[in-house]
Amino acid sequence: MKLKSHFMILVAVTCLAGSLFAQNKTSKETKMGKSLVVYFSLAGEQYNVGNIKEGNTSIIAKFIAEETGSELFELETQKPYPTDTYSRLTQIAKDEQNKKARPALKADIDISAYDTIYIGYPNWWGDMPMPVYTFLEAHDWKGKTIIPFCTHEGSGLSGTESRIRSTCKGATVEKGLAVQGKVAQTNRSVAKKAVQDWLAKLGK
């Protein structure tokens, strides 16, 4: 009888542990599903890194998604930017900035299910690329937390955090991360450590 009682207790404890594990897993998955990494990035010929196969910002976006369990969404324009010559790209980017253009996107994503959205972009002429504004202006940001990040070659975030605050009314905008594009391309371990340290400071 004692052996049977011990066996029943063991079974009960095992079942309880399994139930708690399942609950914890579900909770973690739910939390992970509430964060999203949205980014704009270009490959091809880029300043200080040559002809690259993956955009600098894309690299950082994937590190953030990996560390936080966030989903990824890449912003792509209906009309592609030239990536064969960097000078052509920068001229178009400058013209769009001067005109406050809002290039059409190939696709959008419903952000209503997400509490935290990481927004990533390269620093173009001291600002976010205009397609990022297209995305930001298309959504209701009330109650959302936005965490910006960018890649650059010396200009950092260039005040884009405040521009995001102005554009995304009702959102909480946390301290952003700026990673040099050359570091993202040529020293990924350093770039990843920068992402990890930044997320740790944010408590993510």
VENSULFEN-V604205 format. One record per pair of residues at least 24 apart in sequence whose ideal C-beta (glycine too) atoms are under 10 Angstrom apart, sorted by the first residue. I is the first residue (numbers start at 1). J is the second residue. Records with the same first field share a line. If there is no record, write none. Layout:
BEGIN
I = J, J
END
This chain:
BEGIN
28 = 69
29 = 69
31 = 68, 69, 115, 116
32 = 65, 68, 69, 70, 71
33 = 69, 70, 71, 113, 114, 115
34 = 69, 70, 71, 113, 114, 115, 116, 117
35 = 64, 65, 68, 69, 70, 71, 114, 115, 116, 117, 118, 145, 147, 204
36 = 65, 68, 70, 71, 72, 73, 109, 110, 111, 113, 114, 115, 116, 117, 118, 119, 144
37 = 61, 62, 63, 64, 65, 66, 68, 70, 71, 72, 73, 74, 114, 116, 117, 118, 119, 120, 147, 149
38 = 70, 71, 72, 73, 74, 75, 108, 109, 111, 114, 117, 118, 119, 120, 121, 132, 135, 136, 139, 146
39 = 64, 65, 72, 73, 74, 75, 118, 119, 120, 121, 122, 132, 149, 150, 151
40 = 74, 75, 76, 77, 81, 105, 119, 120, 121, 122, 124, 128, 129, 130, 131, 132, 134, 135
41 = 74, 75, 76, 120, 121, 122, 129, 151, 181, 184
42 = 76, 77, 80, 81, 82, 83, 86, 89, 122, 124, 129
43 = 83
44 = 80, 81, 82, 83, 84, 85, 86, 89
45 = 82, 83, 84, 85, 86, 87, 88, 89
46 = 83, 86, 89, 122, 151, 153, 181, 182, 185
47 = 86, 87, 89, 90, 122, 152, 153, 154, 181, 182
48 = 86, 152, 153, 154, 180, 181, 182, 185, 186
49 = 86, 151, 153, 180, 181, 182, 183, 184, 185, 186
50 = 86, 182, 185
51 = 83, 84, 86
52 = 83, 181, 184, 185
53 = 185
54 = 184, 185
55 = 83, 120, 122, 151, 181, 184, 185
56 = 120, 122, 150, 151, 152, 153, 179, 180, 181, 182, 183, 184, 185, 191
57 = 120, 121, 122, 123, 129, 149, 150, 151, 152, 179, 181, 184
58 = 120, 122, 151, 184
59 = 120, 151, 179, 181, 183, 184, 185, 188, 191, 192, 195
60 = 118, 120, 149, 150, 151, 177, 178, 179, 181, 183, 184, 188, 191, 192, 194, 195
61 = 118, 119, 120, 121, 149, 151, 195
62 = 120, 192, 195
63 = 149, 179, 184, 188, 191, 192, 193, 194, 195, 196, 199
64 = 118, 120, 147, 149, 177, 192, 195, 196, 198, 199, 204
65 = 118
66 = 192, 195, 196
67 = 192, 195, 196, 198, 199, 200, 204
68 = 116, 118, 147, 195, 199, 202, 204
69 = 204
70 = 114, 116, 117, 118, 204
71 = 109, 113, 114
72 = 118, 120
73 = 107, 108, 109, 111, 114, 117, 135
74 = 106, 107, 109, 120
75 = 103, 105, 106, 107, 108, 109, 119, 120, 121, 129, 131, 132, 134, 135
76 = 105, 106, 107, 131
77 = 103, 104, 105, 106, 129, 130, 131, 134
78 = 103, 104, 105, 106, 107, 131
79 = 103, 104, 106, 131
80 = 106
81 = 129, 131
89 = 124
90 = 124, 125
92 = 124, 130
93 = 122, 124, 125, 127, 129, 130
94 = 124, 125
95 = 130
96 = 124, 125, 129, 130, 131, 133
97 = 124, 125, 126, 127, 128, 129, 130, 133
98 = 125
99 = 130
100 = 130, 133
101 = 130, 131, 133, 134
102 = 130, 131, 132, 133, 134, 135, 136, 137, 138
103 = 129, 130, 131, 132, 133, 134
104 = 131, 134
105 = 131, 132, 134, 135, 138
106 = 131
108 = 134, 135, 138, 139
109 = 135, 138, 139
110 = 139
111 = 135, 138, 139, 140, 141, 144
112 = 139, 140, 144
114 = 144, 145
115 = 143, 144, 145
116 = 144, 145, 146, 147, 172, 174, 202, 204
117 = 141, 144, 145, 146, 147, 148, 168, 171
118 = 145, 146, 147, 148, 149, 174, 176, 177, 199, 204
119 = 146, 147, 148, 149, 150, 160, 164, 168, 173, 176
120 = 147, 148, 149, 150, 151, 176, 177, 179
121 = 148, 149, 150, 151, 152, 157, 160, 164
122 = 150, 151, 152, 153, 181
123 = 150, 151, 152, 153, 154, 155, 156, 157, 158, 160, 178, 181
124 = 150, 152, 155, 158
125 = 155, 158
126 = 152, 155, 156, 157, 158, 159, 160
127 = 155, 158, 159, 160, 163
128 = 157, 158, 160, 163, 164, 167
132 = 160, 163, 164, 167
133 = 163, 164, 167
136 = 163, 164, 166, 167, 168, 171
137 = 167, 168
139 = 167, 168, 171
140 = 168, 169, 170, 171
141 = 165, 167, 168, 169, 170, 171, 172, 173
142 = 168, 169, 170, 171
143 = 170, 171, 172
144 = 168, 170, 171, 172, 173
145 = 171, 172, 173, 174, 202, 204
146 = 171, 172, 173, 174, 176
147 = 172, 173, 174, 175, 176, 177, 198, 199, 202, 204
148 = 173, 174, 175, 176, 177, 178
149 = 176, 177, 178, 179, 194, 195, 198
150 = 176, 177, 178, 179, 181
151 = 177, 178, 179, 180, 181, 182, 183, 184, 185, 191
152 = 178, 179, 180, 181, 182
153 = 180, 181, 182, 183
154 = 178, 180, 181
156 = 180
174 = 201, 202, 203, 204
175 = 201, 202
176 = 202
177 = 201, 202
END
